[in-house]
Amino acid sequence: MRQPPPSSPDLKKLVREGAVDTVIAAFTDHYGRLMGKRFDADYFLAEVAAHGTHACNYLLTTDAEMEPVPGYQFANWELGYGDFHMVPEMPTARLLSWQDKTALVHCNLENVPVAPRAILQRQIARSAALGFEAMAASELEYYAFREPFRDAAKQGYRDLEPLSWYLEDYNLLQGTREEFYTAAVRRHLKATGIVVENSKGEWGLGQHEVNVRYNHILQMADDHVLFKQCLKEVAEQAGISVTFMAKFANGQAGSGCHLHLSLRRKGKNAFNGNKPLGPVKGSDEFRWFLGGWIAHAPEFMVFYAPTVNSYKRYEDLSWAPTRLAWSHDNRTAGFRVVGHGESLRIECRIPGADVNPYLAFAASLASGLDGIANKLEPPPVFEGDVYAARTLPRVPYTLQEAVEHFEASSFVKDALGADVAQHYAHFYRTEQRAYDRAVTDWDRRRYFEKI
């Protein structure tokens, strides 16, 4: 079934009735974090809704600590760090039930091609020009701890107590113990207009996921960042903390963000067809899209695994994919084909929970569309344990390796534009350099006395 876009609240009516007095104008930075401003609701409706607002353009040149990083052409000290224009996209308005009398509107950044939302929008336009409408879902995993965020920071994020104390995958007893938080998240998301399917315990200690229903790909990315913000802010209110690190601790499962994607044409699933591909029946578009997505995964790896920590998740026998293969309903494969007929779709299990959804969806769509354009055949279906298949090509295992693939790729430059590709290569190299300079607890434990 096609998921209709959720209806937007009538902001004028809500403001007039006193139900909303604050409107957040928001966009995401490179990391997928929501940035923006809070406006008096009357002022927002009178001025910002029609004319937009501004923010400092350094926000697309910072590191995770909000420090401006030199070396970007888009914005730098020499250019004076001016403003960009934020244009509210009013149909994205959502009432945030977990905040007092507050609504949020996603904004486009005018004439800013490096903005993550703009990158996805360009791929959506390419898809539409070919007669396709992309549908997507993202399954987001996270860990929850009893310490509030501030206390966790004071502890250096060490010795945190997970909400559960034994592995809880699908375990309803452990899930019940966490319902004080998880149920609140489900209810707030539903009230906000994000359709919740279910929640469940995951494999790690204190690891959980809440699944929301698939949507049009841009709306799914918008929902993803708002869903993540909800999880963090409700955790703050509940006096606990959550993390979306791809790999929080040794010996624990990583947290993934499994992407589901299909294409529609004239309201029908364009992947649906009768041509066999291994145990699956689908269309030529399905086969070629899968071939392109797999073929270009190494080049776009930085959009699926954006931090140094991301690559610590790729361990054999860890539920995270380590090799490039596709299978039918097989969780050891990087690409898992699920559903049939109108529900046929491709699940990419490569991204971690630290992913920026706009960039990951853009990479996925660009890769698959190239597969269709060039009729790229996927490798043969793999059956069995992909972890044991040592001859299969593996995913890049470090951010350094992934950036090299990204920078060397003519396909990436064609898909994104050379300037955009250079901008993000600089961003990921900056992330790698920050790690290379850091002295960590691991360094001290290993070398303080032993050498």
N, C-alpha and C positions, 0 to 999 in steps of 0.2 A: 504494500500500500504506500501511496505517496503521502509524505508527512507535510501538511500545509504549514506555512510559516505562522508562528504564534501571533495573535493580534496584539497590537501595541496599545497600552493604556491611553485613554484620552487625557493627556496632561493638562489641557486647559480646564477640563471638568474637575480633575483631581485638585488642581491648584485653587480653583474657585471654591471648592467645597472644604478647603483646608486640609485635605488628606496628604498633600505634598507641599512642602515649603522650601525644599532644596533639590537642585538638579545638578548631577555630576556630568560634565562633559569629559569624555575619556578617549584615550587611544593607547596602543601598546608600543613599548620600546622593543629593542632587539631581543630581549629575554622573554618577551611575552607578558611583561608586567604592565598593569594598568596605570597610566599616568593621566593627569588632568587637573581640573579645577572644580570646586563646588560653587554653584551660583544660587543666589536668591531666586526662587522659582518665578516670581513675577518678572524680575529682570531678565531671566533666561528667555521667557516667552516673548517679552517685548523686544529684546535686542539680539540675543545669541542665536535663537532658533532661526532667525532670518539672515543674520549678518555674520554669524560665526564668532570665534574668539581667537586668541593667539597664545602661543607658548614658546619658550626659548628653544631654538633648534639644536642646542647642545644635547638635548635629551636623546637624540639619535647618534651620539658620539661618546656616550659615557660607558664606564665599566659597571660591574655589579655594585660597586661602592658609591656610585653616582659621581665619580671623578671624571672630568672631561679628558678624553684621550687625544693626543696630537696625532697628526698623520692622515686625517680624513679630509677629502676634498669637499665634501658636502658642507661641513661647518667646522670652523677652527678659530683659534685666537686671532689669526691674521685677518679673517673676515669679520671678526667682532662678535661672533655668536648672536646673530639676529633672531627674529621670530619666524615661525611658520604659522600659517592660517589653519585653524581647526574648523572644519565644516560639519556641524551636527547632521547625522543621518537620522531624521526623526522617526522613521518606522522601527528603528532599533530600540526605542525607548522602553525601559523596563522599570517597574516599581520594585525597589529593593526592600523586601519585607523584613529583613534583619536589621535595617537601619531605620531610624525614626524619620518618617515623612520625607523619604528620599527616593528619587528616581535617577536613573543613569541613561545616558545616550552615547552611543559609539560615534566617534568622529572620523572623517577622512582628513588627511593632511594634504592640503591643496598644493599641487605641483611638487610633491615630494616623492619621487620614484623609489627611494630606498625605504619608505615606510612599509612595515610588514603587511598591513591590510591592503595597500596599493599593489604590492607584489602579487598577492592572491587574486585581487580583482583583475589584473591583467591576464592571468591564466584563465579565469572564468570567462573573460571576454573572448579569448581564443577558443575556448570550449563552445561558447554560444555561436561563434561564427561557423563552427563545424556542425551546428545543429544539435549539440548536446547540452544537457543540464546536469551538473555534477551533484550527487548526493553523498553525504559523508556522516560518519560518527566517530567519536574518539572515546576510548575507554581509559579513564585516568585512575591510576593507583597512587596510594600515598601511605605514609606511616603516621600514627598518632601517638602522642606521649602525654604523660600526666603533668609535666611541668608547663607552666605558661611560657610564652615566647620570651619574655624578659628574663625569667629565671633560667631558661635554657641557654640564653646568650651569656648570662653571668657565669654559667658552668662551662662555657666554651663548647657547648653542645656535646659534652661528654657525660657519660653515666646517666643518660636519660632513661626514665622508666616507661616502657611501652604500655599502652592501655591493656594489652593482653599479655599473658605470661606463658602461653604455649601456642604452638602453631594452630591457626584458627581457620584455615581454608574451608569455607562453607560451614564452619562449626556454628550452629545457632546459639549455643550457650554463650560462647565468647561474644558473638554478635550482640546478644541481648545486653551484656555488660557495657557495650559501647553505644547503646541506643540513645542514651541521654544526649549524645552529640550527633550521631548519624541520622536519627529520626528528625532532629531539628533541621539538619541540612536538607533532607528530602522535602520537608514541608516548605522550607523557604524557597527552594528551587521551583517547586510547583507553583507557589504563590507568585513567583517572579515571571512565570511563563515558560519555564524550561521543563519539558516533559520528562519526568523521572520514570525509569523502568524498574530498577531494583538496586539494592545494595547487598554486599556480601563481604565476609572476611576473606582476606587473601592469605598467601602461604606464610608470610613473615610474621614476626612478633609485633602486634599492633598494626599490621598492614591491612588496608581495607580498600574497597572501591565502591563508588556510586556510579551506576550507568544511566545515562540519559539517552533519549531517543534520537535517532538519526534525523538529519535536516538538510536543507540546501547547504552547500558547502560553506558559503560565507556566513550564513546564520549559525552553522555549527561551530565555526571558529569563534564567532562572537559569543556564543553560548559557553564555549570551552573556557575562555578567559574569565567570563563572569562566574561560572561554576567554580573555578579555582579560587577566585576572589572570595566567593561565598564561603568556601571551606576554610580559608584562612581567617576571615573575619568572625565567623561563628565559633571557630576554635578560640579566638581571642576572648570572645564573650563567655565561653564555657570554662575559661581558665586552663586550657590545655594548649598544645602546640602540634602542628602537622608539618611534614616536610615532603616536598616533591623532588628531592634529590633522586637521581637515577639509581644510585647505589649508596644507601645510608651507612651500612656497616658490613664488615667482612662476615661471611657465613650466613648472611641474610639474603633473601631474594631481592633483586632490584625492583624498582617500580617502573613499569612500562606505561606507554600510552599507545594502545593498539588502534590503528587507523583503519576504518572500514570505508570503502569507496565503491561507487557504481556510477554509471552514466545513464541518463534518461534521454529518450528521443520521442517527442510527441506524446509525452506522458507515460511511456512504457519503458521498462528496463532494457537498455540497448545491449546489455550483456546476455540477455535471454536468447537462447538459440538451440539448435539441434545438432551442431557439429561437435563430435566427441574430442575431448582433450584429456587423455588419461581417463579417469573415472568420472569426469565432469562433462556435461553438455552445455555449450554456450555458443555465442556468436563469434564471428571473426573479430569484431571490435573487442570483445572480452579477451580473446587470445592475444591480440596484438597489444592491448593495453597492459596486460600482465607482462608480456615480453619487454615492453619499454620500461615499465616500472622496475623490474628486476635489473635490466641492463644498465640503467642510470643510477641505481642505488649508491654505488661507491662515490660517484661524482657529487651527489647531493647529500652525502652522509652528514655533513655539518648541519644541515637543516633538520635532520632527524636526531642527531646527537650533538648538541651545541656546546657542551662544556667538557673540561678534562675529566670530571667525574663520570660523565655519560658513558665513557668507554670501559669503566670498571664493572659495568653491568654485564658485559658480553663474556660470560663464562659458560663453558659447557656444563650441561646438566643443571642449569640454574633457572630454567623457564625463559631465559632471554635468548634470542636467536644469535648464532655465531657464524652461520654460513648462508650463502645466497642460494636458496632453493625454494620451490613451491610444492605444496602438498595439499591434499584434500582433507580438511578437518584434522590437521596434525600440528600440535602446538610446539613441536621442535623445529619447525620451518620458519624462516623469516617471512614468507608469504604463505598465507593459509586461505584457501578458497573455501567459502562456506555458502550455505543456502542453495537454492535451486529455482529455476524458473524466474519469476518476477523478483524473488529475494536473492538471486545470485549476486555475490559481491566478493571483493578481494579484501582480505585483512592483512595489513602490513604490521608485523610485530616488532619491527626494528626500533621505532622511536621510544625514548624514555619519557618519564613523567615531567622532565625538565624542558620539554620541547615547546617551541613557540608554534601554536597551531596554524597560524597564517602561513608561516614559512614551510612547515611540513606539508600542509595541504597543497601549497603552490608547487613544491617539488614533486609531489605525487602526481598532480594533475599534468604538469609539464612533461614528466617522464612518460606517463601513459598516453598522452596525446601524440607524443613523438613516436611511440610504438605503433599507434594507429596509422599515422602519416607515412611511416616507413615500413609498415607491415613486419614488425620485429617479432620473430617467433620466440616464445619462452623456451627454456630448457625442458627436457622431459620431466614429467611428474616424478617426484621422489617419494618412495614408500619406505617407511621404517624410521629409524632413529637418525635424524640429520646430524646430531652431535657426533655420531660414530663415523660419519662419512668424511674422512679426512681429505679426500680428493676434490671435494666441492670448493669453489671459491669462497673465501671468508669475508665477512664485513671488515672494514678498517678497524683496527684495534686501539688506535690512539687518535687524539685530536690532531696531532701533527701530521699523521698519515692522511687523515681525512681532508685537511686543508690543502695538502699537496694535490690530491685528486681534484678538489674543487677548483683550485687555481689553474690547473693544467687543462681543464675541460673546455673545449670549444662549444660543446652543447650547453653548458651552464651559461656561458657568455651570450649565446644566442637566445636562450630562454629568458634570462633576466635582463640582458643589456650589459655591456662591458663595464659601465660605471657602477652599476648596482653590484655586479659580481666582485669588483675590486673593493667596494665599500665593505662588503661582508667578509671577504678574505682578510682585510685588515682587522675587522672586529674579532674574528676567530684567532688570528695570530696574536692579537693583544691578550686574549684569554689564555692562550698557551704560554706566552711570556710571563704573565703574572704568576702562573703556577711554577714555571721553571725557576723563578727567583725566590720562591717562598721556602722557608725553613719550617718543616712540619714536625708534629709529634713523632711521626715515623722516623724522621731523620735523627732526632734526639735519642729515641729508644734504640736505634740500630747502631749509632756511631759515637754517642757521648762517652761511653766507657770501653766499647768493644774494639776500637781501633786505636 
